[in-house]
């Protein structure tokens, strides 16, 4: 029970840290006048693509975990 609570708190904390870091990175990319427009779009697209892939992988794993059926017999 305590192990699950610790893992949940760790994952929530990591999600907040990563989300905050990405938010501030996007602010820097948008507000930097010396950064070429092409680089801004490329970095923004890269971040968005990585987020989409991460969300898809988490969703896929979540669905696979729900559909797993184990036979708990001892051999």
PDB file of N, CA, C and O in Angstrom, chain B, residues numbered from 101:
ATOM      1  N   UNK B 101       0.827  -1.195   0.000  1.00  0.00           N
ATOM      2  CA  UNK B 101       0.000   0.000   0.000  1.00  0.00           C
ATOM      3  C   UNK B 101       0.870   1.257   0.000  1.00  0.00           C
ATOM      4  O   UNK B 101       0.649   2.169  -0.796  1.00  0.00           O
ATOM      5  N   UNK B 102       1.856   1.301   0.893  1.00  0.00           N
ATOM      6  CA  UNK B 102       2.729   2.471   0.954  1.00  0.00           C
ATOM      7  C   UNK B 102       3.561   2.603  -0.315  1.00  0.00           C
ATOM      8  O   UNK B 102       3.863   3.711  -0.760  1.00  0.00           O
ATOM      9  N   UNK B 103       3.925   1.464  -0.889  1.00  0.00           N
ATOM     10  CA  UNK B 103       4.709   1.479  -2.125  1.00  0.00           C
ATOM     11  C   UNK B 103       3.916   2.127  -3.252  1.00  0.00           C
ATOM     12  O   UNK B 103       4.461   2.919  -4.021  1.00  0.00           O
ATOM     13  N   UNK B 104       2.623   1.792  -3.355  1.00  0.00           N
ATOM     14  CA  UNK B 104       1.772   2.379  -4.390  1.00  0.00           C
ATOM     15  C   UNK B 104       1.601   3.880  -4.180  1.00  0.00           C
ATOM     16  O   UNK B 104       1.636   4.650  -5.140  1.00  0.00           O
ATOM     17  N   UNK B 105       1.418   4.294  -2.940  1.00  0.00           N
ATOM     18  CA  UNK B 105       1.272   5.719  -2.634  1.00  0.00           C
ATOM     19  C   UNK B 105       2.552   6.467  -3.002  1.00  0.00           C
ATOM     20  O   UNK B 105       2.493   7.555  -3.576  1.00  0.00           O
ATOM     21  N   UNK B 106       3.698   5.894  -2.676  1.00  0.00           N
ATOM     22  CA  UNK B 106       4.977   6.519  -3.016  1.00  0.00           C
ATOM     23  C   UNK B 106       5.170   6.643  -4.520  1.00  0.00           C
ATOM     24  O   UNK B 106       5.635   7.675  -5.004  1.00  0.00           O
ATOM     25  N   UNK B 107       4.817   5.601  -5.258  1.00  0.00           N
ATOM     26  CA  UNK B 107       4.952   5.649  -6.715  1.00  0.00           C
ATOM     27  C   UNK B 107       4.011   6.682  -7.310  1.00  0.00           C
ATOM     28  O   UNK B 107       4.394   7.418  -8.220  1.00  0.00           O
ATOM     29  N   UNK B 108       2.788   6.746  -6.808  1.00  0.00           N
ATOM     30  CA  UNK B 108       1.826   7.735  -7.304  1.00  0.00           C
ATOM     31  C   UNK B 108       2.326   9.151  -7.044  1.00  0.00           C
ATOM     32  O   UNK B 108       2.263  10.000  -7.933  1.00  0.00           O
ATOM     33  N   UNK B 109       2.821   9.415  -5.838  1.00  0.00           N
ATOM     34  CA  UNK B 109       3.352  10.746  -5.524  1.00  0.00           C
ATOM     35  C   UNK B 109       4.558  11.085  -6.396  1.00  0.00           C
ATOM     36  O   UNK B 109       4.705  12.223  -6.842  1.00  0.00           O
ATOM     37  N   UNK B 110       5.415  10.104  -6.636  1.00  0.00           N
ATOM     38  CA  UNK B 110       6.569  10.317  -7.493  1.00  0.00           C
ATOM     39  C   UNK B 110       6.140  10.662  -8.915  1.00  0.00           C
ATOM     40  O   UNK B 110       6.671  11.599  -9.512  1.00  0.00           O
ATOM     41  N   UNK B 111       5.191   9.919  -9.457  1.00  0.00           N
ATOM     42  CA  UNK B 111       4.735  10.173 -10.820  1.00  0.00           C
ATOM     43  C   UNK B 111       4.034  11.529 -10.951  1.00  0.00           C
ATOM     44  O   UNK B 111       4.219  12.235 -11.943  1.00  0.00           O
ATOM     45  N   UNK B 112       3.241  11.884  -9.959  1.00  0.00           N
ATOM     46  CA  UNK B 112       2.576  13.193  -9.988  1.00  0.00           C
ATOM     47  C   UNK B 112       3.604  14.315  -9.928  1.00  0.00           C
ATOM     48  O   UNK B 112       3.498  15.297 -10.661  1.00  0.00           O
ATOM     49  N   UNK B 113       4.589  14.171  -9.062  1.00  0.00           N
ATOM     50  CA  UNK B 113       5.641  15.188  -8.949  1.00  0.00           C
ATOM     51  C   UNK B 113       6.432  15.314 -10.247  1.00  0.00           C
ATOM     52  O   UNK B 113       6.718  16.423 -10.700  1.00  0.00           O
ATOM     53  N   UNK B 114       6.783  14.178 -10.843  1.00  0.00           N
ATOM     54  CA  UNK B 114       7.504  14.219 -12.114  1.00  0.00           C
ATOM     55  C   UNK B 114       6.672  14.856 -13.213  1.00  0.00           C
ATOM     56  O   UNK B 114       7.195  15.610 -14.033  1.00  0.00           O
ATOM     57  N   UNK B 115       5.384  14.559 -13.234  1.00  0.00           N
ATOM     58  CA  UNK B 115       4.507  15.152 -14.248  1.00  0.00           C
ATOM     59  C   UNK B 115       4.463  16.678 -14.101  1.00  0.00           C
ATOM     60  O   UNK B 115       4.514  17.402 -15.095  1.00  0.00           O
ATOM     61  N   UNK B 116       4.369  17.155 -12.867  1.00  0.00           N
ATOM     62  CA  UNK B 116       4.368  18.605 -12.644  1.00  0.00           C
ATOM     63  C   UNK B 116       5.692  19.239 -13.052  1.00  0.00           C
ATOM     64  O   UNK B 116       5.703  20.297 -13.681  1.00  0.00           O
ATOM     65  N   UNK B 117       6.797  18.609 -12.704  1.00  0.00           N
ATOM     66  CA  UNK B 117       8.107  19.152 -13.056  1.00  0.00           C
ATOM     67  C   UNK B 117       8.317  19.182 -14.565  1.00  0.00           C
ATOM     68  O   UNK B 117       8.781  20.183 -15.110  1.00  0.00           O
ATOM     69  N   UNK B 118       7.979  18.095 -15.233  1.00  0.00           N
ATOM     70  CA  UNK B 118       8.149  18.036 -16.682  1.00  0.00           C
ATOM     71  C   UNK B 118       7.210  19.024 -17.360  1.00  0.00           C
ATOM     72  O   UNK B 118       7.611  19.722 -18.292  1.00  0.00           O
ATOM     73  N   UNK B 119       5.976  19.088 -16.906  1.00  0.00           N
ATOM     74  CA  UNK B 119       5.017  20.030 -17.476  1.00  0.00           C
ATOM     75  C   UNK B 119       5.458  21.471 -17.296  1.00  0.00           C
ATOM     76  O   UNK B 119       5.352  22.277 -18.220  1.00  0.00           O
ATOM     77  N   UNK B 120       5.947  21.794 -16.120  1.00  0.00           N
ATOM     78  CA  UNK B 120       6.427  23.151 -15.857  1.00  0.00           C
ATOM     79  C   UNK B 120       7.646  23.481 -16.725  1.00  0.00           C
ATOM     80  O   UNK B 120       7.754  24.579 -17.272  1.00  0.00           O
ATOM     81  N   UNK B 121       8.555  22.515 -16.840  1.00  0.00           N
ATOM     82  CA  UNK B 121       9.734  22.731 -17.679  1.00  0.00           C
ATOM     83  C   UNK B 121       9.369  22.950 -19.145  1.00  0.00           C
ATOM     84  O   UNK B 121       9.923  23.832 -19.801  1.00  0.00           O
ATOM     85  N   UNK B 122       8.441  22.150 -19.656  1.00  0.00           N
ATOM     86  CA  UNK B 122       8.009  22.321 -21.051  1.00  0.00           C
ATOM     87  C   UNK B 122       7.291  23.662 -21.254  1.00  0.00           C
ATOM     88  O   UNK B 122       7.455  24.315 -22.284  1.00  0.00           O
ATOM     89  N   UNK B 123       6.495  24.058 -20.259  1.00  0.00           N
ATOM     90  CA  UNK B 123       5.806  25.340 -20.343  1.00  0.00           C
ATOM     91  C   UNK B 123       6.811  26.492 -20.424  1.00  0.00           C
ATOM     92  O   UNK B 123       6.674  27.382 -21.263  1.00  0.00           O
ATOM     93  N   UNK B 124       7.809  26.470 -19.561  1.00  0.00           N
ATOM     94  CA  UNK B 124       8.806  27.544 -19.566  1.00  0.00           C
ATOM     95  C   UNK B 124       9.685  27.494 -20.810  1.00  0.00           C
ATOM     96  O   UNK B 124      10.105  28.537 -21.311  1.00  0.00           O
ATOM     97  N   UNK B 125       9.964  26.309 -21.305  1.00  0.00           N
ATOM     98  CA  UNK B 125      10.713  26.181 -22.550  1.00  0.00           C
ATOM     99  C   UNK B 125       9.934  26.791 -23.713  1.00  0.00           C
ATOM    100  O   UNK B 125      10.504  27.497 -24.545  1.00  0.00           O
ATOM    101  N   UNK B 126       8.640  26.518 -23.768  1.00  0.00           N
ATOM    102  CA  UNK B 126       7.816  27.101 -24.835  1.00  0.00           C
ATOM    103  C   UNK B 126       7.766  28.624 -24.717  1.00  0.00           C
ATOM    104  O   UNK B 126       7.772  29.321 -25.732  1.00  0.00           O
ATOM    105  N   UNK B 127       7.715  29.149 -23.484  1.00  0.00           N
ATOM    106  CA  UNK B 127       7.724  30.601 -23.309  1.00  0.00           C
ATOM    107  C   UNK B 127       9.023  31.204 -23.824  1.00  0.00           C
ATOM    108  O   UNK B 127       9.004  32.250 -24.472  1.00  0.00           O
ATOM    109  N   UNK B 128      10.142  30.560 -23.546  1.00  0.00           N
ATOM    110  CA  UNK B 128      11.439  31.049 -24.009  1.00  0.00           C
ATOM    111  C   UNK B 128      11.505  30.995 -25.537  1.00  0.00           C
ATOM    112  O   UNK B 128      11.984  31.930 -26.179  1.00  0.00           O
ATOM    113  N   UNK B 129      11.026  29.905 -26.105  1.00  0.00           N
ATOM    114  CA  UNK B 129      11.045  29.765 -27.570  1.00  0.00           C
ATOM    115  C   UNK B 129      10.188  30.840 -28.225  1.00  0.00           C
ATOM    116  O   UNK B 129      10.592  31.434 -29.225  1.00  0.00           O
ATOM    117  N   UNK B 130       9.019  31.090 -27.672  1.00  0.00           N
ATOM    118  CA  UNK B 130       8.103  32.071 -28.271  1.00  0.00           C
ATOM    119  C   UNK B 130       8.627  33.492 -28.093  1.00  0.00           C
ATOM    120  O   UNK B 130       8.501  34.308 -29.006  1.00  0.00           O
ATOM    121  N   UNK B 131       9.212  33.804 -26.943  1.00  0.00           N
ATOM    122  CA  UNK B 131       9.586  35.182 -26.629  1.00  0.00           C
ATOM    123  C   UNK B 131      10.999  35.565 -27.034  1.00  0.00           C
ATOM    124  O   UNK B 131      11.372  36.727 -26.871  1.00  0.00           O
ATOM    125  N   UNK B 132      11.800  34.652 -27.549  1.00  0.00           N
ATOM    126  CA  UNK B 132      13.180  34.972 -27.937  1.00  0.00           C
ATOM    127  C   UNK B 132      13.183  35.609 -29.326  1.00  0.00           C
ATOM    128  O   UNK B 132      12.902  34.931 -30.315  1.00  0.00           O
ATOM    129  N   UNK B 133      13.499  36.914 -29.411  1.00  0.00           N
ATOM    130  CA  UNK B 133      13.452  37.591 -30.722  1.00  0.00           C
ATOM    131  C   UNK B 133      14.602  37.187 -31.646  1.00  0.00           C
ATOM    132  O   UNK B 133      14.493  37.355 -32.860  1.00  0.00           O
ATOM    133  N   UNK B 134      15.698  36.659 -31.102  1.00  0.00           N
ATOM    134  CA  UNK B 134      16.843  36.310 -31.928  1.00  0.00           C
ATOM    135  C   UNK B 134      16.742  34.928 -32.558  1.00  0.00           C
ATOM    136  O   UNK B 134      17.551  34.579 -33.417  1.00  0.00           O
ATOM    137  N   UNK B 135      15.769  34.147 -32.144  1.00  0.00           N
ATOM    138  CA  UNK B 135      15.615  32.789 -32.652  1.00  0.00           C
ATOM    139  C   UNK B 135      14.856  32.810 -33.977  1.00  0.00           C
ATOM    140  O   UNK B 135      13.762  33.370 -34.048  1.00  0.00           O
ATOM    141  N   UNK B 136      15.418  32.209 -35.026  1.00  0.00           N
ATOM    142  CA  UNK B 136      14.724  32.212 -36.319  1.00  0.00           C
ATOM    143  C   UNK B 136      13.364  31.514 -36.238  1.00  0.00           C
ATOM    144  O   UNK B 136      13.152  30.608 -35.432  1.00  0.00           O
ATOM    145  N   UNK B 137      12.459  31.962 -37.094  1.00  0.00           N
ATOM    146  CA  UNK B 137      11.103  31.440 -37.083  1.00  0.00           C
ATOM    147  C   UNK B 137      11.072  29.935 -37.378  1.00  0.00           C
ATOM    148  O   UNK B 137      10.290  29.201 -36.774  1.00  0.00           O
ATOM    149  N   UNK B 138      11.904  29.487 -38.287  1.00  0.00           N
ATOM    150  CA  UNK B 138      11.947  28.069 -38.634  1.00  0.00           C
ATOM    151  C   UNK B 138      12.344  27.219 -37.424  1.00  0.00           C
ATOM    152  O   UNK B 138      11.770  26.155 -37.194  1.00  0.00           O
ATOM    153  N   UNK B 139      13.318  27.689 -36.659  1.00  0.00           N
ATOM    154  CA  UNK B 139      13.749  26.961 -35.462  1.00  0.00           C
ATOM    155  C   UNK B 139      12.634  26.949 -34.421  1.00  0.00           C
ATOM    156  O   UNK B 139      12.437  25.940 -33.744  1.00  0.00           O
ATOM    157  N   UNK B 140      11.909  28.045 -34.284  1.00  0.00           N
ATOM    158  CA  UNK B 140      10.785  28.098 -33.342  1.00  0.00           C
ATOM    159  C   UNK B 140       9.738  27.043 -33.688  1.00  0.00           C
ATOM    160  O   UNK B 140       9.279  26.304 -32.818  1.00  0.00           O
ATOM    161  N   UNK B 141       9.366  26.981 -34.968  1.00  0.00           N
ATOM    162  CA  UNK B 141       8.366  26.006 -35.388  1.00  0.00           C
ATOM    163  C   UNK B 141       8.884  24.574 -35.222  1.00  0.00           C
ATOM    164  O   UNK B 141       8.139  23.687 -34.806  1.00  0.00           O
ATOM    165  N   UNK B 142      10.147  24.355 -35.544  1.00  0.00           N
ATOM    166  CA  UNK B 142      10.718  23.016 -35.433  1.00  0.00           C
ATOM    167  C   UNK B 142      10.752  22.555 -33.972  1.00  0.00           C
ATOM    168  O   UNK B 142      10.375  21.422 -33.677  1.00  0.00           O
ATOM    169  N   UNK B 143      11.191  23.405 -33.073  1.00  0.00           N
ATOM    170  CA  UNK B 143      11.236  23.035 -31.652  1.00  0.00           C
ATOM    171  C   UNK B 143       9.838  22.844 -31.074  1.00  0.00           C
ATOM    172  O   UNK B 143       9.595  21.915 -30.303  1.00  0.00           O
ATOM    173  N   UNK B 144       8.938  23.720 -31.449  1.00  0.00           N
ATOM    174  CA  UNK B 144       7.552  23.574 -30.990  1.00  0.00           C
ATOM    175  C   UNK B 144       6.938  22.278 -31.499  1.00  0.00           C
ATOM    176  O   UNK B 144       6.283  21.560 -30.744  1.00  0.00           O
ATOM    177  N   UNK B 145       7.145  21.979 -32.769  1.00  0.00           N
ATOM    178  CA  UNK B 145       6.627  20.735 -33.335  1.00  0.00           C
ATOM    179  C   UNK B 145       7.237  19.506 -32.692  1.00  0.00           C
ATOM    180  O   UNK B 145       6.549  18.512 -32.460  1.00  0.00           O
ATOM    181  N   UNK B 146       8.529  19.572 -32.404  1.00  0.00           N
ATOM    182  CA  UNK B 146       9.214  18.454 -31.753  1.00  0.00           C
ATOM    183  C   UNK B 146       8.628  18.191 -30.367  1.00  0.00           C
ATOM    184  O   UNK B 146       8.373  17.042 -30.007  1.00  0.00           O
ATOM    185  N   UNK B 147       8.419  19.231 -29.608  1.00  0.00           N
ATOM    186  CA  UNK B 147       7.862  19.082 -28.261  1.00  0.00           C
ATOM    187  C   UNK B 147       6.445  18.525 -28.321  1.00  0.00           C
ATOM    188  O   UNK B 147       6.091  17.633 -27.551  1.00  0.00           O
ATOM    189  N   UNK B 148       5.638  19.052 -29.235  1.00  0.00           N
ATOM    190  CA  UNK B 148       4.261  18.576 -29.370  1.00  0.00           C
ATOM    191  C   UNK B 148       4.239  17.113 -29.817  1.00  0.00           C
ATOM    192  O   UNK B 148       3.442  16.325 -29.309  1.00  0.00           O
ATOM    193  N   UNK B 149       5.108  16.745 -30.763  1.00  0.00           N
ATOM    194  CA  UNK B 149       5.165  15.365 -31.239  1.00  0.00           C
ATOM    195  C   UNK B 149       5.580  14.417 -30.114  1.00  0.00           C
ATOM    196  O   UNK B 149       5.006  13.337 -29.977  1.00  0.00           O
ATOM    197  N   UNK B 150       6.559  14.803 -29.318  1.00  0.00           N
ATOM    198  CA  UNK B 150       6.986  13.958 -28.202  1.00  0.00           C
ATOM    199  C   UNK B 150       5.874  13.785 -27.169  1.00  0.00           C
ATOM    200  O   UNK B 150       5.702  12.697 -26.618  1.00  0.00           O
ATOM    201  N   UNK B 151       5.129  14.841 -26.909  1.00  0.00           N
ATOM    202  CA  UNK B 151       4.008  14.738 -25.974  1.00  0.00           C
ATOM    203  C   UNK B 151       2.932  13.797 -26.502  1.00  0.00           C
ATOM    204  O   UNK B 151       2.382  12.995 -25.748  1.00  0.00           O
ATOM    205  N   UNK B 152       2.630  13.894 -27.796  1.00  0.00           N
ATOM    206  CA  UNK B 152       1.619  13.025 -28.389  1.00  0.00           C
ATOM    207  C   UNK B 152       2.061  11.566 -28.314  1.00  0.00           C
ATOM    208  O   UNK B 152       1.264  10.693 -27.970  1.00  0.00           O
ATOM    209  N   UNK B 153       3.319  11.300 -28.633  1.00  0.00           N
ATOM    210  CA  UNK B 153       3.837   9.932 -28.562  1.00  0.00           C
ATOM    211  C   UNK B 153       3.797   9.420 -27.128  1.00  0.00           C
ATOM    212  O   UNK B 153       3.406   8.277 -26.890  1.00  0.00           O
ATOM    213  N   UNK B 154       4.192  10.246 -26.178  1.00  0.00           N
ATOM    214  CA  UNK B 154       4.168   9.844 -24.776  1.00  0.00           C
ATOM    215  C   UNK B 154       2.753   9.526 -24.313  1.00  0.00           C
ATOM    216  O   UNK B 154       2.534   8.519 -23.638  1.00  0.00           O
ATOM    217  N   UNK B 155       1.808  10.360 -24.662  1.00  0.00           N
ATOM    218  CA  UNK B 155       0.411  10.123 -24.280  1.00  0.00           C
ATOM    219  C   UNK B 155      -0.108   8.844 -24.922  1.00  0.00           C
ATOM    220  O   UNK B 155      -0.803   8.066 -24.268  1.00  0.00           O
ATOM    221  N   UNK B 156       0.220   8.615 -26.194  1.00  0.00           N
ATOM    222  CA  UNK B 156      -0.225   7.399 -26.880  1.00  0.00           C
ATOM    223  C   UNK B 156       0.362   6.150 -26.224  1.00  0.00           C
ATOM    224  O   UNK B 156      -0.339   5.152 -26.060  1.00  0.00           O
ATOM    225  N   UNK B 157       1.631   6.197 -25.849  1.00  0.00           N
ATOM    226  CA  UNK B 157       2.253   5.043 -25.199  1.00  0.00           C
ATOM    227  C   UNK B 157       1.650   4.766 -23.824  1.00  0.00           C
ATOM    228  O   UNK B 157       1.430   3.612 -23.458  1.00  0.00           O
ATOM    229  N   UNK B 158       1.386   5.819 -23.075  1.00  0.00           N
ATOM    230  CA  UNK B 158       0.772   5.651 -21.754  1.00  0.00           C
ATOM    231  C   UNK B 158      -0.622   5.059 -21.903  1.00  0.00           C
ATOM    232  O   UNK B 158      -0.999   4.149 -21.165  1.00  0.00           O
ATOM    233  N   UNK B 159      -1.389   5.581 -22.862  1.00  0.00           N
ATOM    234  CA  UNK B 159      -2.747   5.077 -23.092  1.00  0.00           C
ATOM    235  C   UNK B 159      -2.712   3.611 -23.522  1.00  0.00           C
ATOM    236  O   UNK B 159      -3.510   2.807 -23.039  1.00  0.00           O
ATOM    237  N   UNK B 160      -1.795   3.255 -24.422  1.00  0.00           N
ATOM    238  CA  UNK B 160      -1.676   1.872 -24.884  1.00  0.00           C
ATOM    239  C   UNK B 160      -1.311   0.933 -23.732  1.00  0.00           C
ATOM    240  O   UNK B 160      -1.878  -0.151 -23.600  1.00  0.00           O
ATOM    241  N   UNK B 161      -0.379   1.355 -22.919  1.00  0.00           N
ATOM    242  CA  UNK B 161       0.023   0.529 -21.778  1.00  0.00           C
ATOM    243  C   UNK B 161      -1.124   0.372 -20.793  1.00  0.00           C
ATOM    244  O   UNK B 161      -1.336  -0.712 -20.249  1.00  0.00           O
ATOM    245  N   UNK B 162      -1.858   1.439 -20.563  1.00  0.00           N
ATOM    246  CA  UNK B 162      -2.991   1.411 -19.637  1.00  0.00           C
ATOM    247  C   UNK B 162      -4.041   0.410 -20.128  1.00  0.00           C
ATOM    248  O   UNK B 162      -4.568  -0.373 -19.338  1.00  0.00           O
ATOM    249  N   UNK B 163      -4.350   0.434 -21.446  1.00  0.00           N
ATOM    250  CA  UNK B 163      -5.343  -0.481 -22.001  1.00  0.00           C
ATOM    251  C   UNK B 163      -4.836  -1.922 -21.968  1.00  0.00           C
ATOM    252  O   UNK B 163      -5.611  -2.838 -21.692  1.00  0.00           O
ATOM    253  N   UNK B 164      -3.556  -2.136 -22.245  1.00  0.00           N
ATOM    254  CA  UNK B 164      -2.994  -3.482 -22.183  1.00  0.00           C
ATOM    255  C   UNK B 164      -3.037  -4.034 -20.765  1.00  0.00           C
ATOM    256  O   UNK B 164      -3.295  -5.219 -20.556  1.00  0.00           O
ATOM    257  N   UNK B 165      -2.785  -3.172 -19.805  1.00  0.00           N
ATOM    258  CA  UNK B 165      -2.788  -3.609 -18.413  1.00  0.00           C
ATOM    259  C   UNK B 165      -4.197  -4.009 -17.972  1.00  0.00           C
ATOM    260  O   UNK B 165      -4.357  -4.947 -17.191  1.00  0.00           O
ATOM    261  N   UNK B 166      -5.215  -3.307 -18.464  1.00  0.00           N
ATOM    262  CA  UNK B 166      -6.590  -3.645 -18.116  1.00  0.00           C
ATOM    263  C   UNK B 166      -7.002  -4.978 -18.734  1.00  0.00           C
ATOM    264  O   UNK B 166      -7.817  -5.696 -18.154  1.00  0.00           O
ATOM    265  N   UNK B 167      -6.460  -5.317 -19.888  1.00  0.00           N
ATOM    266  CA  UNK B 167      -6.861  -6.525 -20.595  1.00  0.00           C
ATOM    267  C   UNK B 167      -6.008  -7.749 -20.260  1.00  0.00           C
ATOM    268  O   UNK B 167      -6.280  -8.841 -20.760  1.00  0.00           O
ATOM    269  N   UNK B 168      -5.002  -7.589 -19.439  1.00  0.00           N
ATOM    270  CA  UNK B 168      -4.159  -8.721 -19.076  1.00  0.00           C
ATOM    271  C   UNK B 168      -4.928  -9.684 -18.186  1.00  0.00           C
ATOM    272  O   UNK B 168      -5.602  -9.282 -17.237  1.00  0.00           O
ATOM    273  N   UNK B 169      -4.813 -10.940 -18.511  1.00  0.00           N
ATOM    274  CA  UNK B 169      -5.430 -11.967 -17.683  1.00  0.00           C
ATOM    275  C   UNK B 169      -4.344 -12.958 -17.287  1.00  0.00           C
ATOM    276  O   UNK B 169      -3.708 -13.582 -18.136  1.00  0.00           O
ATOM    277  N   UNK B 170      -4.150 -13.084 -16.002  1.00  0.00           N
ATOM    278  CA  UNK B 170      -3.121 -13.974 -15.503  1.00  0.00           C
ATOM    279  C   UNK B 170      -3.756 -15.218 -14.897  1.00  0.00           C
ATOM    280  O   UNK B 170      -4.818 -15.159 -14.278  1.00  0.00           O
ATOM    281  N   UNK B 171      -3.095 -16.316 -15.087  1.00  0.00           N
ATOM    282  CA  UNK B 171      -3.476 -17.554 -14.448  1.00  0.00           C
ATOM    283  C   UNK B 171      -2.548 -17.722 -13.244  1.00  0.00           C
ATOM    284  O   UNK B 171      -1.356 -17.980 -13.409  1.00  0.00           O
ATOM    285  N   UNK B 172      -3.084 -17.579 -12.057  1.00  0.00           N
ATOM    286  CA  UNK B 172      -2.256 -17.547 -10.858  1.00  0.00           C
ATOM    287  C   UNK B 172      -2.044 -18.925 -10.239  1.00  0.00           C
ATOM    288  O   UNK B 172      -1.705 -19.033  -9.061  1.00  0.00           O
ATOM    289  N   UNK B 173      -2.243 -19.969 -11.025  1.00  0.00           N
ATOM    290  CA  UNK B 173      -1.994 -21.311 -10.508  1.00  0.00           C
ATOM    291  C   UNK B 173      -0.498 -21.553 -10.402  1.00  0.00           C
ATOM    292  O   UNK B 173       0.288 -21.061 -11.211  1.00  0.00           O
ATOM    293  N   UNK B 174      -0.130 -22.307  -9.408  1.00  0.00           N
ATOM    294  CA  UNK B 174       1.279 -22.678  -9.264  1.00  0.00           C
ATOM    295  C   UNK B 174       1.501 -24.010  -9.941  1.00  0.00           C
ATOM    296  O   UNK B 174       0.689 -24.928  -9.823  1.00  0.00           O
ATOM    297  N   UNK B 175       2.609 -24.106 -10.654  1.00  0.00           N
ATOM    298  CA  UNK B 175       2.918 -25.347 -11.363  1.00  0.00           C
ATOM    299  C   UNK B 175       3.936 -26.146 -10.604  1.00  0.00           C
ATOM    300  O   UNK B 175       4.325 -27.228 -11.044  1.00  0.00           O
TER     301      UNK B 175
END
